[in-house]
Amino acid sequence: MPGTLHIFRLKPDPPQYQANINIGANSWVRVFDAPGLDEFLRHSWALPESEVEAMLGELRASGRTTEALVDIPESQLAEMGFAESPSDK
């Protein structure tokens, strides 16, 4: 089931970002440094270069970005370093 990826800047120097992935009623979270976020977007998730550049540009300009229809299986998120965050189930 596709979800939504929200990324926002936690601190500017050194850059640190939090990524939240919401899939159905479940939420997953991970904190990245700049190289780690780049690695996740380009290689772990294998987004097209143009989408990665657009997302990174939006992060630089406004400190946040959102991508709909993220298709990463929940079973892989823990392997990618994401932790399931508590929900109001």
C-alpha positions in Angstrom: 0.0 0.0 0.0 1.5 3.4 -1.0 2.1 6.0 1.7 3.2 9.5 2.1 6.8 10.7 2.9 7.2 14.0 4.9 10.8 15.3 5.4 11.6 18.4 7.4 14.8 20.0 8.6 15.4 19.6 12.3 18.5 21.8 12.5 20.5 23.8 9.9 24.1 23.3 11.1 25.1 20.6 10.6 22.0 19.8 8.6 19.7 17.2 10.1 16.4 16.0 8.7 13.5 13.9 10.0 11.7 11.7 7.6 8.2 10.4 8.5 6.5 7.8 6.3 2.8 7.3 6.8 1.3 4.1 5.4 -2.3 3.6 6.3 -2.7 4.0 10.1 1.1 3.3 10.7 3.8 5.9 10.9 7.6 5.3 10.6 10.3 7.8 11.5 14.1 8.2 10.9 16.6 11.0 11.4 19.2 11.6 8.7 22.3 13.7 8.3 22.6 15.3 4.8 24.6 12.5 3.2 22.3 9.9 4.7 19.2 11.6 3.3 20.8 11.8 -0.1 21.7 8.1 0.0 18.1 7.2 1.1 16.5 9.2 -1.7 18.8 8.3 -4.5 19.7 4.7 -3.7 17.6 3.1 -1.0 14.4 4.3 -2.5 15.8 4.8 -6.1 13.8 8.0 -7.0 14.4 9.5 -10.4 17.2 12.2 -10.3 14.7 15.0 -11.2 12.5 14.1 -8.2 15.4 14.0 -5.8 16.7 17.3 -7.0 13.2 18.9 -6.6 12.8 17.5 -3.1 16.3 18.7 -2.0 15.6 22.1 -3.5 12.3 22.4 -1.6 14.2 21.3 1.6 16.8 24.0 1.1 14.2 26.7 0.3 11.5 26.0 2.9 12.9 23.3 5.2 10.3 20.7 4.3 9.0 18.6 1.5 6.3 15.9 0.9 6.1 13.1 -1.6 2.8 11.2 -2.1 2.5 7.7 -3.3 5.6 6.3 -1.6 5.8 2.7 -2.4 8.2 1.2 0.2 6.9 -2.0 1.8 6.5 -1.6 5.6 8.5 -4.8 6.0 11.5 -3.0 4.6 11.3 0.1 6.7 12.9 -1.4 9.8 15.7 -2.7 7.7 16.2 0.8 6.4 16.6 2.2 9.9 13.1 3.5 10.4 11.3 3.0 13.7 7.6 2.6 14.0 6.2 5.6 15.9 3.3 5.3 18.3 -0.1 6.0 16.9 -3.6 6.6 18.3 -4.9 3.2 17.2 
